[in-house]
Amino acid sequence: MIKNFRFSLDLKRLFGGRQTLEGLGFAAIVGTMAFGGSVAAMCPSWVPGCIPKEVCEPLAQTVDFGNNPGELLMCVYVPNELPAGRPLVVALHGCNQRARDYGDGPGWTQLADEYRFALLLPQQTQANNAGRCFNWFEPNDVKRHDAAGTAGEAASIWAMIQKMQADYRIDPQRIYVTGLSGGGAMTAALLAAYPEVFQGGAIVAGIPYGCAQNMAGGFGCMNPGQDLSPQAWGDRVRAAAPGHTSGDGVPKIAIWQGSADGVVNPTNARELVEQWTNVVGIDQTPEESATVNGAEYKGYADGSGTVLVTEYLIPGMDHGVAIDPTHGCGKPAPFILDKGICSSRLIVTFWGLSN
């Protein structure tokens, strides 16, 4: 979801899909003839279109985690001597980022150490999408896996979660997912496709699930966005995993958005509120409202007063995730913005992981 400096490459970089270098047309034929092999593996990193080797470093990488139809990397951060029965947070980076950027920048690795949870950071590759965006607009990449365990990127992330459960004996009742931008849109997709897996989610500068069915639709969802009824948005989520529900619990959903976002129209935050309040069965009237470190906060609660959906709108913030390095939260970087509010810590607290 991030604009690139070359307009002629925008469509491919933003929404390139699962393409080889030959599909992008960057002198691939000449390179293949010269080297007799993959241009992606052989050409220098400064050559336009060259795809460097994908790694998780400094995070740990798990290579064999079962079916990987989405061809993603499984990057992992697990605190030392983490006991069995701890929670898992899945954190999805934005476009033009890597797993390490989203682990370190918003402070997720720090919070994993502090609150003792495992951290799974799936990483997109340039072979899948030249801008390293998760392909949230491709129907096959956001669908639930089939009987053979195959589909696309969402299915790969599901397989990673199974591997985390097997290797680290995490608590299956405390699995959460969050993401920024394209990772935020994929967060909504995972919550829809696997309602029985996740107890909560946090969508940062993201898009409602089911908004786009192709690349062109993705641009329209980003800006100006779609205006549907809460029921219509909720129906799209319910159609994603027929026969599967969230079980006894109701997921807690946090929505974060900058009011001056030039990539994702801030109206998407309102549409997300309408979608997820409808999914969890509450109305769209906030029971709580406040100003939190300059952000406009609203809380949407059930009949017992338990807040199930939160919305934070940060005045004047462009596209990105909010951090507060002055108070030890995060490190500023592109799309990781110092706004004096620690979104990741507030998300963890909302989910109940700070107890």
C-alpha positions as CSV (number, residue, x, y, z in Angstrom):
1,M,0.0,0.0,0.0
2,I,3.0,2.3,-0.2
3,K,3.6,4.5,-3.2
4,N,6.8,4.0,-5.0
5,F,9.1,6.6,-6.6
6,R,8.6,5.2,-10.1
7,F,5.1,5.8,-11.3
8,S,5.6,3.3,-14.2
9,L,6.2,0.5,-11.6
10,D,3.5,1.4,-9.2
11,L,1.0,-1.3,-10.2
12,K,3.5,-4.0,-10.2
13,R,5.2,-2.9,-7.0
14,L,2.0,-2.4,-5.1
15,F,0.0,-5.2,-6.5
16,G,2.4,-7.3,-8.5
17,G,1.0,-10.6,-7.2
18,R,3.0,-13.8,-7.4
19,Q,5.3,-13.0,-10.2
20,T,8.7,-14.1,-11.5
21,L,11.2,-11.6,-12.5
22,E,10.5,-12.6,-16.1
23,G,6.9,-11.6,-15.6
24,L,8.1,-8.1,-14.5
25,G,10.2,-7.9,-17.7
26,F,13.4,-6.4,-16.3
27,A,15.9,-7.7,-18.8
28,A,15.1,-11.2,-17.6
29,I,15.7,-12.8,-20.9
30,V,19.1,-11.3,-21.4
31,G,20.1,-12.1,-17.8
32,T,19.0,-15.7,-18.1
33,M,20.9,-16.2,-21.3
34,A,24.0,-14.7,-19.8
35,F,24.0,-16.6,-16.6
36,G,22.1,-19.7,-17.5
37,G,20.0,-19.4,-14.4
38,S,17.7,-17.2,-12.3
39,V,18.1,-13.5,-12.6
40,A,16.6,-13.2,-9.2
41,A,19.4,-15.2,-7.7
42,M,22.3,-13.9,-9.9
43,C,21.9,-10.2,-10.7
44,P,23.4,-7.5,-8.5
45,S,21.1,-5.9,-6.0
46,W,21.4,-2.5,-7.7
47,V,19.9,-3.7,-10.9
48,P,16.2,-2.6,-11.3
49,G,14.0,-5.6,-10.7
50,C,16.7,-7.7,-9.1
51,I,15.2,-9.8,-6.2
52,P,17.7,-10.3,-3.4
53,K,17.8,-13.4,-1.2
54,E,15.1,-13.3,1.4
55,V,16.1,-13.8,5.0
56,C,14.6,-13.3,8.4
57,E,17.8,-12.1,10.1
58,P,18.2,-11.1,12.9
59,L,15.0,-13.0,13.6
60,A,15.1,-16.8,13.7
61,Q,13.7,-18.5,10.6
62,T,11.8,-21.8,10.5
63,V,12.1,-23.3,7.0
64,D,10.0,-26.4,7.3
65,F,6.5,-25.7,8.6
66,G,4.4,-27.8,6.4
67,N,2.4,-26.6,3.4
68,N,3.5,-23.2,2.2
69,P,1.2,-22.4,-0.8
70,G,1.7,-18.6,-0.3
71,E,5.5,-19.0,-0.5
72,L,6.1,-16.8,2.6
73,L,9.0,-16.8,5.1
74,M,8.3,-17.9,8.7
75,C,10.2,-15.5,10.9
76,V,10.1,-16.0,14.7
77,Y,11.0,-14.3,17.9
78,V,10.7,-16.3,21.1
79,P,11.9,-14.9,24.5
80,N,14.5,-17.0,26.3
81,E,13.1,-19.8,28.4
82,L,9.5,-19.1,27.4
83,P,7.4,-21.7,29.3
84,A,4.6,-23.7,27.8
85,G,1.1,-22.2,27.7
86,R,2.1,-18.7,26.8
87,P,0.3,-16.5,24.2
88,L,1.2,-16.0,20.5
89,V,1.1,-12.8,18.6
90,V,1.2,-12.8,14.8
91,A,2.6,-9.5,13.5
92,L,2.3,-8.6,9.8
93,H,4.6,-6.0,8.3
94,G,3.5,-3.3,5.8
95,C,4.5,-2.9,2.2
96,N,8.2,-2.2,1.6
97,Q,9.0,-3.6,5.0
98,R,10.4,-6.9,6.3
99,A,9.6,-8.9,9.4
100,R,12.5,-7.5,11.3
101,D,11.2,-3.9,10.7
102,Y,7.8,-4.7,12.1
103,G,9.2,-6.7,15.0
104,D,11.6,-3.9,16.1
105,G,10.1,-0.7,15.0
106,P,6.7,-0.7,16.8
107,G,8.3,-2.5,19.8
108,W,6.8,-6.0,19.3
109,T,10.0,-7.9,20.2
110,Q,10.4,-5.7,23.3
111,L,6.8,-6.4,24.4
112,A,7.3,-10.1,23.8
113,D,10.2,-10.1,26.3
114,E,8.3,-7.9,28.7
115,Y,5.0,-9.8,28.7
116,R,6.4,-13.3,27.8
117,F,4.6,-14.2,24.6
118,A,5.9,-15.8,21.4
119,L,6.0,-13.7,18.3
120,L,5.4,-14.9,14.7
121,L,6.3,-12.5,11.9
122,P,5.5,-13.9,8.5
123,Q,7.5,-12.2,5.7
124,Q,6.4,-11.4,2.2
125,T,8.9,-11.9,-0.6
126,Q,9.6,-9.8,-3.7
127,A,8.9,-12.9,-5.8
128,N,5.3,-12.8,-4.6
129,N,4.9,-9.0,-4.6
130,A,7.6,-6.6,-5.8
131,G,6.6,-4.1,-3.1
132,R,6.6,-6.8,-0.4
133,C,2.9,-6.2,0.2
134,F,0.8,-9.1,1.4
135,N,-1.6,-9.9,-1.4
136,W,-4.8,-9.0,0.5
137,F,-6.7,-8.2,-2.7
138,E,-6.2,-11.6,-4.2
139,P,-9.1,-14.0,-3.4
140,N,-6.9,-17.1,-3.3
141,D,-4.5,-15.5,-0.9
142,V,-7.0,-14.5,1.7
143,K,-9.1,-17.7,1.6
144,R,-9.2,-20.5,4.1
145,H,-7.0,-23.5,3.3
146,D,-8.8,-26.4,1.5
147,A,-8.8,-30.1,2.6
148,A,-5.3,-30.6,1.2
149,G,-4.0,-27.6,3.2
150,T,-3.5,-25.5,0.1
151,A,-4.6,-22.1,-1.0
152,G,-2.5,-19.0,-0.6
153,E,-0.9,-16.6,1.9
154,A,-3.5,-17.0,4.6
155,A,-3.1,-20.7,4.5
156,S,0.7,-20.4,4.8
157,I,0.3,-18.3,7.9
158,W,-2.2,-20.8,9.4
159,A,0.5,-23.5,8.8
160,M,3.0,-21.4,10.6
161,I,0.7,-21.1,13.6
162,Q,0.3,-24.8,13.8
163,K,4.1,-25.1,13.8
164,M,4.4,-22.5,16.6
165,Q,1.9,-24.6,18.6
166,A,3.9,-27.8,18.1
167,D,7.3,-26.3,18.8
168,Y,6.6,-23.9,21.7
169,R,3.4,-25.4,23.1
170,I,1.6,-22.0,23.1
171,D,-1.8,-21.5,24.6
172,P,-4.3,-22.2,21.7
173,Q,-6.8,-20.0,23.4
174,R,-4.6,-16.9,23.3
175,I,-3.6,-16.3,19.7
176,Y,-3.7,-12.8,18.3
177,V,-2.9,-11.1,15.0
178,T,-2.0,-7.5,14.1
179,G,-0.6,-5.8,11.0
180,L,0.1,-2.5,9.3
181,S,-1.2,-1.4,5.9
182,G,-1.2,-4.4,3.6
183,G,-0.5,-6.4,6.8
184,G,-3.5,-4.7,8.4
185,A,-5.7,-5.8,5.5
186,M,-4.3,-9.3,5.7
187,T,-5.0,-9.2,9.5
188,A,-8.7,-8.6,8.7
189,A,-8.6,-11.5,6.2
190,L,-7.1,-13.9,8.7
191,L,-9.7,-13.0,11.3
192,A,-12.4,-13.7,8.8
193,A,-10.9,-17.0,7.4
194,Y,-9.9,-18.4,10.8
195,P,-12.4,-17.2,13.4
196,E,-11.7,-20.2,15.6
197,V,-8.0,-19.5,15.8
198,F,-7.8,-15.9,16.9
199,Q,-9.0,-14.3,20.1
200,G,-8.2,-10.8,19.0
201,G,-6.9,-8.6,16.2
202,A,-5.5,-5.2,15.6
203,I,-5.8,-3.6,12.2
204,V,-3.5,-0.6,11.6
205,A,-4.2,1.6,8.6
206,G,-6.0,-1.4,7.0
207,I,-8.9,-2.3,4.8
208,P,-12.2,-4.1,5.6
209,Y,-12.2,-7.8,4.7
210,G,-13.9,-8.5,1.4
211,C,-13.4,-5.0,-0.1
212,A,-11.3,-6.0,-3.1
213,Q,-11.3,-9.0,-5.5
214,N,-8.5,-7.9,-7.7
215,M,-5.7,-5.3,-8.1
216,A,-7.9,-2.5,-9.5
217,G,-10.4,-3.0,-6.7
218,G,-7.6,-2.8,-4.2
219,F,-6.8,0.7,-5.3
220,G,-10.4,1.7,-5.0
221,C,-10.6,0.3,-1.5
222,M,-7.5,2.2,-0.4
223,N,-8.9,5.5,-1.8
224,P,-11.7,6.6,-1.7
225,G,-12.8,3.3,-0.1
226,Q,-16.2,1.5,-0.1
227,D,-19.2,2.6,1.9
228,L,-21.3,-0.5,2.8
229,S,-23.8,-1.1,5.6
230,P,-22.6,-2.9,8.8
231,Q,-24.7,-5.9,7.8
232,A,-23.1,-6.1,4.3
233,W,-19.6,-5.9,5.7
234,G,-20.4,-8.5,8.4
235,D,-21.9,-10.8,5.8
236,R,-18.6,-10.8,3.9
237,V,-16.7,-12.0,7.0
238,R,-19.3,-14.7,7.9
239,A,-19.1,-16.0,4.3
240,A,-15.3,-16.5,4.6
241,A,-15.4,-19.6,6.9
242,P,-18.8,-21.2,6.8
243,G,-19.2,-23.7,9.7
244,H,-16.4,-22.1,11.7
245,T,-17.0,-19.7,14.5
246,S,-15.0,-18.0,17.3
247,G,-16.2,-20.6,19.8
248,D,-17.1,-19.5,23.3
249,G,-15.1,-16.3,23.2
250,V,-15.7,-13.2,21.2
251,P,-12.7,-11.6,19.5
252,K,-11.5,-8.2,20.6
253,I,-10.7,-6.0,17.6
254,A,-8.6,-2.8,17.7
255,I,-8.6,-0.4,14.8
256,W,-5.9,2.3,14.4
257,Q,-5.8,5.0,11.8
258,G,-4.1,8.3,11.1
259,S,-6.5,11.2,10.1
260,A,-4.0,12.5,7.5
261,D,-3.3,9.2,5.9
262,G,-2.5,9.8,2.2
263,V,-2.4,6.1,1.2
264,V,-5.4,4.6,3.0
265,N,-8.4,6.9,3.2
266,P,-9.3,7.3,6.9
267,T,-12.9,6.5,6.1
268,N,-11.7,2.9,6.1
269,A,-11.4,3.0,9.8
270,R,-15.1,3.7,10.1
271,E,-16.0,0.9,7.7
272,L,-13.8,-1.4,9.8
273,V,-15.7,-0.4,12.9
274,E,-19.0,-1.2,11.2
275,Q,-17.7,-4.5,9.9
276,W,-16.4,-5.8,13.2
277,T,-19.1,-4.5,15.5
278,N,-21.6,-6.3,13.3
279,V,-19.5,-9.5,13.4
280,V,-19.2,-9.6,17.2
281,G,-22.9,-8.6,17.5
282,I,-22.9,-5.1,19.0
283,D,-24.1,-1.8,17.7
284,Q,-22.1,1.1,16.2
285,T,-22.7,3.5,19.0
286,P,-19.6,3.9,21.2
287,E,-20.1,3.4,25.0
288,E,-16.7,5.1,25.7
289,S,-15.0,8.1,24.2
290,A,-11.9,9.9,25.3
291,T,-8.7,11.6,24.2
292,V,-5.7,9.3,24.9
293,N,-2.3,11.0,24.4
294,G,-3.8,13.1,21.7
295,A,-5.6,10.3,19.9
296,E,-9.4,10.2,19.6
297,Y,-10.5,7.0,21.3
298,K,-13.9,5.2,21.0
299,G,-14.9,1.9,22.7
300,Y,-17.8,-0.2,21.5
301,A,-19.2,-2.6,24.2
302,D,-21.6,-5.5,24.5
303,G,-24.6,-5.5,26.8
304,S,-22.5,-6.2,29.9
305,G,-20.2,-3.3,29.3
306,T,-17.2,-5.2,28.0
307,V,-15.5,-3.3,25.2
308,L,-15.0,-5.6,22.2
309,V,-14.0,-3.1,19.5
310,T,-11.8,-0.1,19.9
311,E,-11.0,2.7,17.5
312,Y,-8.1,5.1,17.7
313,L,-7.9,8.0,15.2
314,I,-4.6,10.0,15.5
315,P,-5.0,13.6,14.3
316,G,-2.5,14.7,11.7
317,M,-0.9,11.3,11.3
318,D,0.0,10.1,7.8
319,H,0.3,6.4,6.8
320,G,1.9,4.3,9.5
321,V,1.8,2.9,13.0
322,A,2.1,5.2,16.0
323,I,4.9,4.8,18.6
324,D,6.2,6.7,21.6
325,P,10.0,6.4,21.8
326,T,10.2,9.1,24.5
327,H,8.6,6.6,26.8
328,G,10.5,3.5,25.6
329,C,8.1,2.4,22.8
330,G,9.5,1.7,19.4
331,K,12.0,3.2,17.0
332,P,11.1,5.7,14.3
333,A,11.5,4.6,10.7
334,P,9.5,4.9,7.5
335,F,5.8,4.3,8.3
336,I,6.7,3.9,12.0
337,L,5.8,7.3,13.3
338,D,6.6,9.1,16.6
339,K,3.2,10.4,17.7
340,G,3.5,10.2,21.5
341,I,1.2,7.2,21.8
342,C,2.3,3.5,22.0
343,S,-0.2,1.6,19.8
344,S,1.4,-1.8,20.3
345,R,1.3,-1.5,24.2
346,L,-2.3,-0.3,24.1
347,I,-3.2,-3.2,21.8
348,V,-1.5,-5.8,24.1
349,T,-3.3,-4.2,27.1
350,F,-6.7,-4.4,25.3
351,W,-6.1,-8.1,24.6
352,G,-5.3,-8.7,28.2
353,L,-1.7,-9.8,27.6
354,S,-0.2,-7.3,30.0
355,N,-1.8,-8.9,33.1
